[in-house]
């Protein structure tokens, strides 16, 4: 048998009685054993947050007789969550428990209130009589997701104020305890020693073997990506440490899974996992027919029509409610990219997608020409670019290159230093061929970006053969197909950089250390934990699933992108240049040269590309987040002294840097935490990353990346030069050469299945502006009002984005054949909608 305590504690110097009302509390395991079951709370322990709500009870009329203390009953409601899929199984277990009543009369769940007062006779905290919860008789067959049971606690009149609840599960089946609501007390006197004891158990002592029921948060390096037992080709280097710096992940010792501590995955928290699984099944069904078809008929692509046949017919589905048999195993057509007769990426789309596409955060202003590499020339060759003024001059509307730079008209996608160190390994694969690319864009008078030159670099192998070439917009048929191939190679670079660096590293991986530290050092009652809680939801579980499926050796990323076994090493190299102080939206825009500080502008910065949909919409959300966080922080931390005196807050931030991001801990750019303004900046940045930034990078993957000729995840052939043996084949059949450079049809269907799954909103998605637990702040009307204003702002932002998408002056989001930019529309329904900003990194 085992017991679990719900400990309610907090520094008196920080928390007032009204704040402690309705506080969320922790369940801490006191005894554990391994139980292999799916539900999140083992029979030996209950692991969850429990919300305590209370009202004042008048005790003046009660006369206490010292010899026989007056007792009174405190009513409570216990809410337990049930998984509908497990409900019948649960009833069977309960029936089995009931059949053993004569043998074991102590079945059930036992609850005791623990006072914050010490009993002078025993020297221990006072406790109530045990309240017994036995749902073996009470669970209805058609129980909802949450079922509430009534209990009563019998306490003495001199019991004092509760400081914890002791929960003991003596059933044979685990359960998930969602909340306990009490009547009879205005607040809980949460002593700091209770709080610290709870946090110590969450941190663990770093010793012993972890078991299934453990609820311990600890750090580890990424040492679980390879599988050398399967073969040397599946070995992958550890990430984390001086040689390959990396953020830390959550470490567990669970025997058969990488999923993180038990409390992260109650039944309701598993919805994204179910979405992933449902998406996998959907993708498998879509993949099944093409797999057999191409196995029989061959996997070669003879024309663009072969690719178009992967998709359902583009037509008004409302006029054809019954899906044809031919469409049953096909994919929905992406509704963002055009699929015209040429089926290649148009120049105007190429420019627009850098500002309003799947990866709108890599574009930078060109400040130095020719560009210069920062790589070691003794290893990677000359640092000078092959780009020259003669490549650009005819496209600059009468300006020289220097004049265009001074007028801030030139911009670049520069993946040279990202990919060049790994090209030898990548190109050693027979079906992977890549360059390290640089693309130069001109900002036109219409506010759009026009690609005017592409530099393609390879490792310097032969001193007599140039390793760099520059391709410019076409002048004839041959150069047209060279230009199309060059753009495809740029998009291949961009796909890998987006998925690995911008998406995985800068949101998923870099957020996890802050979440681990929060679980270890911020009590669930702490105001900053309460603020961040919805923005930490799902993330560690999703990251654990990614380590199993996406970024592992021979996983989805290595199978679908050009980077193969180099994928995670590329992110380690990029992590060296990551800076938390540059992750807020305004700081990121300024760093990339896209904006300049201007206090006269509404958001304090001036965009140099005025029609930049990601930045324009993102600044609306960023400013709303910043205002909410400022109102919240100023309520709890009126001055610098309140920041300095909060040991939990300071320990959380210190450990996030010095342990969670240990490899960068000595960098001088880390923001200080000394004032309320410092805290506002740190928290607003974390909320921005976990919500809007991740949404912009994730939920457009299917619609922006789902038509492979426009955005290939990798290429299989390089662009032939005149002295290459393949050049004659290219000239005689350029379209065939282009198609043979793309992934095979089977690989395309696999990619579409994955992108569809990753772009899906779950049914229980909680969006920015939604707060499900406002009752937590019932005693703080100022906080509730701040959240209400924030919710109204999100609704106003949605209307403003709709207005912008209808403005013909904004050519990057409105016009004939131009898709509206909706990725930062705050709300969405379930499924693949290409819109919606969840609170957290939920998939």
C-alpha positions in Angstrom: 0.0 0.0 0.0 1.2 3.5 -0.6 0.3 7.0 0.4 0.5 10.3 -1.5 0.4 13.7 0.0 -1.0 16.9 -1.5 1.2 19.5 0.0 0.1 23.2 0.0 2.9 25.5 0.9 4.4 28.9 0.0 6.6 31.7 1.3 4.6 33.9 3.6 6.6 36.9 2.4 5.2 36.5 -1.1 1.7 35.0 -0.9 -1.3 36.6 0.8 -4.2 34.7 2.1 -6.4 35.7 -0.8 -3.9 34.3 -3.2 -3.7 31.0 -1.4 -7.4 30.5 -1.8 -8.3 28.1 -4.5 -4.6 27.1 -4.8 -3.3 24.2 -6.9 -1.4 21.6 -4.9 0.9 18.7 -5.5 0.6 15.0 -4.9 3.9 13.5 -3.9 4.6 9.8 -3.8 5.7 8.4 -0.5 6.1 4.7 -1.6 6.4 3.3 -5.0 6.4 0.0 -7.0 6.5 -0.8 -10.7 3.0 -1.0 -12.3 2.7 -1.5 -16.0 -0.6 0.2 -16.8 -1.6 3.0 -19.2 -3.5 5.4 -16.9 -1.4 8.2 -15.4 -1.7 7.6 -11.7 -0.5 4.2 -10.3 -2.5 2.3 -7.7 0.4 2.8 -5.4 0.2 6.6 -5.7 -1.7 9.5 -7.1 0.2 12.0 -9.2 -1.6 15.2 -10.3 -2.4 18.7 -9.3 -5.4 19.2 -7.0 -7.2 22.4 -6.7 -8.5 23.4 -3.3 -11.5 25.8 -3.1 -12.9 27.0 0.3 -15.2 29.4 2.0 -15.1 30.7 5.6 -17.0 28.8 8.2 -18.2 30.6 11.3 -16.9 28.9 14.5 -17.9 31.5 17.1 -21.0 29.6 18.1 -19.0 26.4 18.7 -17.9 25.9 22.3 -14.9 23.8 22.7 -14.6 21.5 25.8 -10.9 20.7 26.3 -11.6 17.2 27.6 -13.8 16.3 24.6 -13.0 18.5 21.5 -16.0 19.4 19.4 -15.8 17.8 16.0 -17.4 19.0 12.8 -17.6 17.7 9.2 -15.9 19.4 6.2 -17.6 18.4 3.0 -15.5 17.9 -0.1 -15.8 16.8 -3.7 -13.3 14.6 -5.4 -13.1 14.7 -9.2 -11.6 11.7 -10.9 -10.9 11.4 -14.6 -11.9 8.3 -16.5 -10.8 7.2 -20.0 -13.9 6.0 -21.9 -11.8 3.4 -23.6 -10.8 1.9 -20.2 -14.2 2.3 -18.5 -15.4 -1.2 -19.0 -12.1 -2.6 -17.9 -12.3 -0.3 -14.8 -15.7 -1.8 -13.9 -14.2 -5.3 -14.2 -11.4 -4.4 -11.8 -13.8 -2.8 -9.4 -16.1 -5.8 -9.5 -13.1 -8.0 -8.8 -12.1 -5.8 -5.8 -15.7 -6.0 -4.5 -15.6 -9.8 -4.7 -12.7 -9.8 -2.2 -14.5 -7.7 0.5 -14.4 -10.5 3.0 -10.7 -10.9 2.5 -9.7 -7.3 2.2 -12.0 -4.8 3.9 -9.5 -2.0 3.4 -10.0 -1.4 -0.3 -10.8 2.1 -1.6 -9.1 5.5 -1.5 -8.4 7.0 1.9 -8.1 10.8 2.3 -7.0 12.8 5.4 -6.7 16.5 5.9 -3.4 17.5 7.4 -3.3 20.6 9.5 -0.6 23.3 9.3 -0.7 23.3 13.1 1.4 20.9 15.1 -0.2 18.8 17.8 1.7 19.6 21.0 1.0 16.1 22.4 2.6 14.3 19.5 4.9 16.8 17.9 3.3 16.0 14.5 0.8 17.7 12.3 -2.8 17.3 13.2 -4.8 15.0 10.9 -8.5 14.5 10.3 -10.4 11.2 10.5 -10.0 9.2 7.3 -12.6 9.8 4.6 -13.1 6.8 2.3 -13.8 7.0 -1.4 -15.0 3.7 -2.8 -16.1 4.0 -6.4 -16.4 0.3 -7.0 -20.0 0.8 -6.3 -20.4 4.3 -7.5 -18.9 4.4 -11.0 -21.8 4.8 -13.4 -21.6 2.7 -16.6 -22.0 5.8 -18.8 -19.6 8.0 -16.7 -18.4 11.2 -18.3 -14.8 12.0 -18.7 -14.8 13.5 -15.2 -16.7 12.0 -12.3 -17.2 13.8 -9.0 -17.6 11.9 -5.7 -18.7 13.5 -2.4 -16.6 12.9 0.8 -16.6 14.2 4.3 -13.7 14.9 6.6 -14.3 14.8 10.4 -12.0 17.3 12.2 -11.6 18.7 15.7 -12.7 22.3 16.4 -9.1 23.2 17.1 -7.8 21.6 13.9 -6.5 24.8 12.4 -6.0 25.6 8.8 -5.2 22.7 6.4 -1.7 22.6 4.9 -1.9 19.3 3.0 -4.1 16.3 2.1 -2.9 12.7 2.5 -4.3 10.4 -0.2 -3.8 6.6 0.0 -4.9 4.3 -2.8 -5.6 0.8 -1.6 -7.3 -0.4 -4.8 -5.6 -2.6 -7.3 -6.1 -0.2 -10.2 -4.5 3.2 -10.7 -6.5 6.4 -11.2 -6.1 10.0 -12.1 -7.2 12.5 -9.4 -8.0 15.8 -11.0 -9.2 17.9 -8.2 -10.5 18.1 -4.6 -12.8 20.9 -3.6 -13.4 21.7 0.1 -16.0 23.8 1.8 -15.3 25.2 5.2 -12.1 27.2 4.9 -11.2 30.5 3.3 -7.6 29.7 2.6 -4.8 27.1 3.2 -1.9 28.1 5.3 0.8 26.7 3.0 4.0 26.6 5.1 7.3 27.0 3.3 8.6 23.7 4.8 5.7 21.8 3.2 6.3 23.5 -0.1 10.0 22.8 -0.1 9.5 19.1 0.9 7.1 18.7 -2.0 9.6 20.2 -4.4 12.5 18.1 -3.0 10.6 14.9 -3.9 9.9 16.3 -7.4 13.6 16.9 -7.9 14.7 13.5 -6.5 18.2 12.8 -5.2 19.8 11.5 -8.4 20.1 8.0 -6.9 18.5 4.6 -7.4 16.6 3.1 -10.3 13.5 4.9 -11.6 10.3 2.9 -11.9 7.0 3.5 -13.7 5.3 5.4 -10.9 8.2 7.8 -10.3 7.3 11.5 -10.6 10.8 13.0 -10.6 12.1 15.7 -12.9 15.8 15.7 -13.8 18.1 16.7 -16.6 20.0 14.6 -19.1 21.9 15.0 -22.4 20.5 13.7 -25.7 22.0 10.2 -25.4 19.0 8.3 -26.6 18.9 9.0 -30.4 21.1 6.2 -31.7 20.7 2.5 -31.8 24.2 1.0 -32.2 22.9 -2.5 -31.3 21.0 -2.4 -34.6 24.2 -1.6 -36.5 27.0 0.9 -36.7 25.1 3.0 -39.2 22.5 3.6 -36.5 25.0 5.0 -34.0 24.6 8.7 -33.3 26.7 11.0 -31.1 25.5 12.3 -27.8 24.3 15.9 -27.8 25.2 18.0 -24.8 28.7 19.0 -23.6 31.6 21.0 -24.8 32.0 19.2 -28.1 28.4 19.2 -29.1 26.5 21.7 -27.0 22.8 21.2 -26.7 19.8 22.0 -24.3 19.1 19.4 -21.7 16.1 17.1 -21.9 14.0 15.5 -19.1 15.5 12.3 -17.8 13.4 9.4 -16.7 14.1 5.8 -15.9 10.8 4.3 -17.1 11.6 0.8 -18.5 10.0 0.8 -21.9 9.4 4.3 -23.0 11.0 7.7 -23.1 7.8 9.5 -22.0 8.4 11.9 -19.2 7.2 11.9 -15.6 3.9 10.3 -14.9 2.0 13.5 -14.0 2.7 14.9 -17.5 0.4 12.4 -19.1 -3.0 12.0 -17.4 -5.8 10.7 -19.6 -6.8 14.2 -20.7 -3.2 15.2 -21.3 -2.8 12.3 -23.8 -5.0 13.9 -26.5 -2.0 15.0 -28.6 -0.7 11.5 -28.4 -4.0 10.2 -29.7 -3.9 12.9 -32.4 -0.5 11.7 -33.4 -1.7 8.1 -33.4 -4.9 9.0 -35.3 -2.8 10.9 -37.8 -0.5 7.9 -38.2 -3.5 5.7 -39.0 -4.9 8.2 -41.4 -1.5 8.6 -43.1 -1.1 4.8 -43.3 -4.5 4.4 -45.0 -3.6 7.2 -47.5 -0.2 5.6 -48.0 -1.5 2.0 -48.4 -3.0 2.3 -51.9 -0.2 4.3 -53.4 2.3 1.9 -51.9 0.8 -1.2 -53.6 0.1 0.7 -56.8 3.7 1.9 -57.1 5.1 -1.4 -56.1 3.2 -3.0 -59.0 3.5 -0.2 -61.6 6.8 1.2 -60.6 7.8 4.3 -58.5 9.2 6.5 -61.3 7.6 9.9 -62.0 6.9 10.3 -65.7 5.1 13.6 -65.5 3.7 16.2 -63.1 0.3 14.4 -63.6 1.7 11.5 -61.6 2.3 13.8 -58.6 -1.1 15.5 -59.0 -2.8 12.1 -58.9 -1.8 11.8 -55.3 -4.4 14.4 -54.4 -8.1 14.5 -54.5 -9.7 16.6 -57.2 -9.8 20.3 -56.4 -13.4 21.2 -56.4 -16.1 22.6 -54.1 -16.6 19.7 -51.7 -20.0 21.0 -50.6 -21.3 20.4 -54.1 -20.0 16.8 -54.0 -20.7 15.5 -50.5 -20.0 11.9 -51.4 -16.4 11.1 -51.9 -15.6 9.2 -55.0 -13.9 5.8 -54.8 -10.9 7.2 -56.7 -10.5 9.9 -54.0 -10.8 7.6 -51.0 -7.1 6.9 -50.7 -5.9 10.3 -51.8 -4.7 13.4 -50.0 -6.5 16.7 -49.6 -4.9 19.2 -52.0 -2.8 21.8 -50.2 -4.8 25.1 -50.6 -1.8 27.5 -50.2 0.6 26.7 -53.1 -0.4 26.9 -56.7 -0.3 23.8 -58.9 -0.2 25.3 -62.4 0.8 23.7 -65.6 4.5 24.3 -65.0 4.0 22.9 -61.4 7.2 24.7 -60.3 7.7 27.4 -57.8 7.0 30.8 -59.2 9.4 33.7 -58.4 6.6 35.7 -56.7 5.6 32.7 -54.6 9.3 32.1 -53.7 9.6 35.6 -52.3 6.2 35.6 -50.7 6.7 32.4 -48.8 9.9 33.8 -47.1 7.6 36.4 -45.5 4.3 34.5 -45.1 5.0 30.8 -45.4 6.1 27.8 -43.4 9.4 29.3 -42.4 9.1 33.1 -42.2 11.9 33.6 -39.7 15.1 32.9 -41.8 15.0 35.9 -44.1 17.6 38.6 -43.2 18.7 41.9 -44.6 21.9 41.8 -46.6 24.4 44.1 -44.9 27.7 43.0 -46.5 28.4 42.2 -50.1 29.8 39.9 -51.2 28.7 37.7 -48.2 31.5 36.2 -46.1 31.5 32.8 -44.5 32.4 32.5 -40.8 33.6 28.9 -41.2 37.3 27.9 -40.7 38.9 28.4 -44.2 41.6 25.8 -43.4 38.8 23.2 -43.3 36.1 24.5 -45.5 38.0 26.6 -48.1 37.9 30.3 -49.0 35.4 32.4 -47.1 34.6 34.6 -50.1 31.3 34.3 -51.9 31.2 33.7 -55.7 28.5 36.4 -55.9 29.6 39.6 -57.7 27.9 42.8 -58.7 27.6 41.7 -62.3 25.2 39.0 -61.1 22.8 41.5 -59.6 23.2 44.8 -61.4 20.6 44.2 -64.1 17.9 43.4 -61.5 18.4 46.4 -59.2 16.2 49.0 -61.0 19.2 51.3 -61.8 20.9 51.1 -58.4 24.4 49.8 -57.7 24.7 47.0 -55.1 26.1 49.4 -52.6 23.2 51.8 -53.1 20.7 49.0 -52.8 22.3 47.9 -49.5 22.3 51.5 -48.2 18.6 51.9 -49.1 17.9 48.6 -47.4 16.5 46.9 -50.5 18.5 43.6 -50.5 17.7 40.6 -48.4 19.0 37.1 -48.2 18.3 33.5 -47.2 21.8 32.3 -46.3 22.3 28.6 -45.5 25.9 28.4 -46.6 27.5 27.9 -43.1 24.6 25.7 -41.9 25.0 23.0 -44.6 28.5 23.2 -46.0 30.2 21.3 -43.1 27.9 18.4 -43.7 27.7 18.2 -47.5 30.3 15.5 -47.9 28.3 13.1 -45.7 25.0 14.1 -47.2 26.1 13.8 -50.8 27.7 10.4 -50.1 24.2 8.9 -50.1 23.2 7.9 -53.6 19.7 9.4 -53.3 20.6 12.6 -51.5 22.3 15.6 -53.2 22.5 19.1 -51.7 24.3 22.4 -51.9 24.9 25.1 -49.3 22.8 27.9 -50.8 22.6 31.7 -50.6 19.7 33.5 -52.2 19.5 37.3 -52.8 16.1 39.0 -52.9 15.3 42.6 -54.0 12.5 44.4 -52.2 10.4 45.8 -55.0 8.4 49.0 -55.1 5.3 46.9 -54.5 6.6 45.6 -51.1 7.3 42.1 -52.5 10.5 40.1 -52.6 12.0 39.2 -55.9 14.7 36.5 -56.1 17.6 37.8 -58.2 20.5 35.4 -57.6 21.2 32.0 -56.1 24.7 30.8 -55.0 25.3 27.1 -54.8 28.3 25.8 -52.9 29.9 22.4 -52.6 33.0 21.3 -50.5 36.3 22.2 -52.1 37.4 18.8 -53.5 39.1 19.7 -56.7 41.3 22.8 -57.0 40.8 22.8 -60.7 37.0 22.8 -60.5 35.0 25.6 -59.0 33.1 24.6 -55.9 30.7 27.6 -56.1 28.4 28.7 -58.9 25.8 31.5 -59.3 22.5 31.1 -61.1 20.4 34.1 -62.0 16.9 34.5 -63.4 16.5 32.8 -66.8 17.1 34.2 -70.2 16.3 31.1 -72.3 14.8 27.6 -71.9 17.9 26.0 -70.6 18.6 28.7 -67.9 14.9 28.5 -67.0 15.2 24.9 -65.9 18.5 25.6 -64.2 16.8 28.4 -62.3 13.9 26.1 -61.3 16.4 23.4 -60.1 18.3 26.1 -58.1 15.1 27.3 -56.4 14.2 23.7 -55.6 17.6 23.2 -53.9 17.1 26.4 -51.9 13.7 25.1 -50.8 15.3 21.8 -49.8 17.8 23.7 -47.6 15.0 25.8 -46.2 12.9 22.7 -45.4 15.7 21.1 -43.4 16.6 24.4 -41.6 13.0 25.0 -40.8 12.3 21.6 -39.4 15.5 21.1 -37.5 16.6 24.6 -36.4 13.7 27.0 -36.4 11.1 24.5 -35.4 12.7 21.7 -33.3 15.7 23.5 -31.8 14.4 27.0 -31.2 11.0 26.0 -29.9 10.8 22.4 -28.7 14.3 21.8 -27.5 15.1 25.2 -26.1 11.9 25.5 -24.1 12.2 22.2 -22.4 14.9 23.2 -19.8 12.7 26.1 -18.6 9.8 23.6 -18.1 12.0 21.1 -16.3 13.2 23.8 -13.9 9.7 25.1 -13.4 8.5 21.6 -12.3 11.5 21.2 -10.0 11.5 24.6 -8.3 8.1 26.4 -8.7 5.4 25.0 -6.6 2.1 24.7 -8.4 0.8 27.4 -6.1 3.5 29.9 -7.2 2.1 32.7 -9.3 4.6 32.2 -12.1 3.9 28.5 -12.3 0.2 29.3 -12.5 0.9 31.8 -15.3 3.1 29.4 -17.3 1.2 26.2 -16.6 -0.9 26.2 -19.8 2.1 27.2 -21.9 4.1 24.1 -20.6 1.2 21.6 -21.3 2.2 18.6 -23.4 5.7 19.8 -24.3 7.9 17.3 -22.5 5.7 14.4 -23.7 5.7 15.7 -27.3 9.5 16.0 -27.2 9.8 12.5 -25.8 7.7 11.2 -28.6 9.8 13.2 -31.1 12.9 11.4 -29.7 11.2 8.1 -30.4 9.8 8.8 -33.9 11.1 12.0 -35.5 14.7 12.8 -34.6 16.0 9.3 -33.7 18.4 7.4 -35.9 16.6 6.3 -39.2 13.5 8.2 -37.9 11.2 10.4 -39.9 13.5 13.4 -40.1 16.5 11.3 -41.4 14.2 9.5 -43.8 12.4 12.5 -45.3 15.0 15.3 -45.3 18.4 15.8 -47.0 20.3 16.0 -43.8 20.1 12.2 -43.1 22.4 11.1 -40.1 23.8 14.7 -39.8 20.4 16.1 -38.8 20.9 16.5 -35.1 24.5 17.6 -35.4 23.3 20.4 -37.6 21.1 21.6 -34.7 24.0 21.3 -32.3 26.1 23.6 -34.5 23.1 26.0 -34.7 22.6 26.0 -31.0 26.0 27.6 -30.5 24.5 30.8 -32.1 21.2 30.6 -30.2 20.5 33.5 -27.9 17.6 33.6 -25.5 17.7 37.4 -25.4 17.1 37.4 -29.2 14.0 35.2 -29.1 11.4 37.8 -28.4 9.7 38.9 -31.7 11.0 42.5 -31.7 14.5 41.4 -30.8 14.5 38.8 -33.5 13.3 41.2 -36.1 16.0 43.7 -35.2 18.7 41.0 -35.1 17.8 39.9 -38.6 17.9 43.5 -39.8 14.2 43.4 -40.8 13.2 46.1 -38.3 14.7 49.1 -36.5 13.9 50.6 -33.1 11.4 53.4 -33.4 9.5 54.6 -30.3 7.0 56.5 -32.4 5.7 53.2 -33.9 2.9 51.3 -32.2 5.1 48.4 -31.2 8.3 50.4 -30.7 9.9 49.1 -33.9 9.6 50.0 -37.6 9.5 47.2 -40.2 11.8 47.7 -43.2 9.5 45.3 -45.2 6.2 46.9 -44.4 4.1 44.0 -45.8 5.6 41.2 -43.7 2.6 39.1 -42.7 4.3 37.0 -40.0 5.8 40.1 -38.4 2.8 42.3 -38.7 0.4 39.8 -37.2 3.0 38.5 -34.7 3.6 42.0 -33.3 -0.1 42.2 -32.4 0.1 39.0 -30.4 3.5 39.9 -28.9 2.2 43.2 -27.6 -0.9 41.6 -26.1 1.2 39.0 -24.4 3.6 41.6 -23.1 0.7 43.7 -21.6 -0.9 40.7 -19.9 2.4 39.6 -18.4 3.2 43.2 -17.2 -0.2 43.4 -15.5 0.3 40.0 -13.9 3.9 40.6 -12.8 3.2 44.0 -11.4 0.4 42.6 -9.3 2.6 40.1 -7.5 6.0 41.8 -7.8 5.6 45.6 -7.2 9.3 46.2 -6.9 12.8 44.7 -7.2 12.9 43.6 -3.6 9.9 41.3 -4.2 11.9 39.7 -7.0 15.1 39.2 -5.0 13.2 37.8 -2.0 11.5 35.0 -4.0 13.8 32.1 -3.7 11.7 29.8 -5.9 11.6 32.2 -8.8 15.4 32.9 -8.7 16.3 29.2 -8.3 14.0 28.4 -11.3 15.7 30.9 -13.6 19.2 30.2 -12.3 18.8 26.4 -13.0 17.2 27.0 -16.4 20.4 28.6 -17.5 23.1 26.9 -15.5 21.8 23.3 -15.8 19.1 23.3 -18.5 21.3 25.4 -20.9 24.6 24.4 -19.2 26.7 24.5 -22.4 25.8 28.2 -22.8 25.7 29.2 -19.2 28.8 31.4 -19.3 27.5 33.6 -22.1 27.1 37.2 -21.1 23.9 37.8 -23.1 21.6 36.0 -20.7 19.0 38.5 -19.4 19.4 39.4 -15.7 16.5 38.8 -13.3 16.6 41.8 -10.9 13.5 43.9 -11.6 9.8 43.4 -12.5 10.6 44.6 -16.0 13.3 41.8 -16.3 10.7 39.2 -15.3 8.1 40.6 -17.8 10.6 40.3 -20.6 11.6 36.7 -19.7 8.1 35.5 -19.3 6.7 37.2 -22.3 9.5 35.6 -24.4 8.7 32.1 -23.0 5.0 32.5 -23.7 5.7 33.9 -27.2 7.9 30.9 -28.1 5.5 28.3 -26.8 2.5 29.8 -28.4 2.6 32.1 -31.5 6.1 31.3 -32.7 5.6 27.6 -32.6 2.2 27.9 -34.2 3.6 29.9 -37.1 6.3 27.3 -37.7 4.2 24.1 -37.2 0.6 24.3 -38.3 1.2 25.4 -41.9 3.4 22.4 -42.7 0.9 20.5 -44.8 -0.6 23.3 -46.8 2.8 25.1 -47.4 4.9 21.9 -47.7 2.4 19.4 -49.1 3.1 19.9 -52.8 6.6 18.5 -53.2 7.6 20.1 -56.6 7.2 23.5 -54.9 8.9 22.6 -51.7 10.9 19.4 -51.9 12.3 18.1 -48.5 15.4 16.8 -50.4 16.8 16.5 -53.9 18.3 13.4 -55.5 20.4 15.1 -58.2 22.7 18.1 -58.5 22.4 20.7 -61.3 24.7 19.5 -64.2 27.3 21.7 -65.7 28.2 21.6 -69.4 31.1 19.2 -68.8 29.1 16.8 -66.7 28.0 13.5 -68.3 24.4 14.2 -67.3 24.2 17.5 -69.0 23.0 16.1 -72.4 20.2 14.3 -70.6 19.2 17.5 -68.8 19.1 19.5 -72.1 17.2 16.9 -74.0 14.5 16.4 -71.2 14.8 19.1 -68.6 11.3 18.3 -67.1 12.2 14.7 -66.8 15.5 15.6 -65.1 13.7 17.9 -62.7 11.1 15.2 -61.8 13.9 12.6 -61.3 15.5 15.0 -58.8 12.5 14.9 -56.6 11.7 12.2 -54.0 9.9 9.1 -55.3 6.1 8.9 -55.2 6.1 6.5 -52.2 8.4 8.9 -50.3 6.0 11.8 -51.2 3.0 9.9 -49.8 5.0 9.2 -46.6 5.9 12.9 -46.4 2.3 14.0 -46.9 1.1 11.6 -44.2 3.7 13.1 -41.7 3.0 16.7 -42.6 -0.8 16.1 -42.2 -0.3 14.6 -38.8 2.0 17.4 -37.6 -0.3 20.1 -38.9 -3.4 18.8 -37.0 -5.0 20.5 -34.1 -6.3 18.1 -31.4 -10.0 18.1 -30.3 -9.1 19.5 -26.9 -6.7 22.2 -28.1 -6.5 25.2 -25.8 -5.8 28.4 -27.7 -4.1 31.6 -26.7 -6.7 33.7 -24.9 -8.4 30.6 -23.4 -8.0 30.1 -19.7 -9.7 27.0 -18.3 -8.9 27.7 -14.6 -9.7 31.3 -14.0 -11.3 30.2 -10.7 -7.7 29.8 -9.4 -7.6 33.6 -9.2 -11.1 34.0 -7.6 -9.6 36.2 -4.9 -7.8 38.4 -7.4 -10.3 40.3 -9.6 -7.4 42.3 -11.1 -5.9 39.2 -12.5 -9.2 37.8 -13.8 -9.8 41.2 -15.5 -6.4 41.1 -17.1 -7.0 37.6 -18.6 -10.4 38.8 -19.8 -8.9 41.8 -21.6 -6.3 39.5 -23.1 -9.0 37.2 -24.4 -10.8 40.1 -26.0 -7.6 41.2 -27.6 -7.2 37.8 -29.2 -10.7 38.1 -30.7 -9.9 41.6 -32.0 -6.6 40.4 -33.5 -8.5 37.7 -35.4 -10.8 40.3 -36.9 -7.8 42.5 -37.8 -6.0 39.6 -39.5 -9.2 38.9 -41.5 -9.3 42.6 -42.5 -5.6 42.6 -43.6 -6.2 39.4 -45.7 -8.8 41.4 -47.7 -6.7 44.5 -48.2 -5.5 44.5 -51.9 -2.6 46.9 -51.0 -1.0 44.0 -49.1 0.2 41.9 -52.0 1.9 39.3 -49.8 -1.4 38.2 -48.4 -4.1 39.4 -50.9 -4.5 39.2 -54.6 -5.4 36.9 -57.5 -4.0 33.5 -56.6 -2.5 34.8 -53.4 -3.4 32.8 -50.3 -4.3 34.7 -47.1 -1.9 34.4 -44.2 -3.8 32.9 -41.3 -1.2 31.0 -39.3 -1.4 33.6 -36.5 -5.2 33.8 -36.3 -5.6 32.9 -32.7 -8.5 30.4 -32.8 -9.2 27.3 -34.9 -11.3 24.2 -35.0 -9.8 20.7 -34.9 -7.9 19.2 -37.8 -5.6 20.7 -40.5 -6.8 24.3 -40.7 -3.6 26.3 -41.3 -4.6 28.6 -38.5 -4.8 28.7 -34.7 -2.4 29.6 -31.9 -2.4 27.0 -29.1 -1.2 28.0 -25.7 1.7 25.5 -25.8 3.9 23.4 -28.0 1.2 20.7 -28.2 2.4 18.7 -31.2 
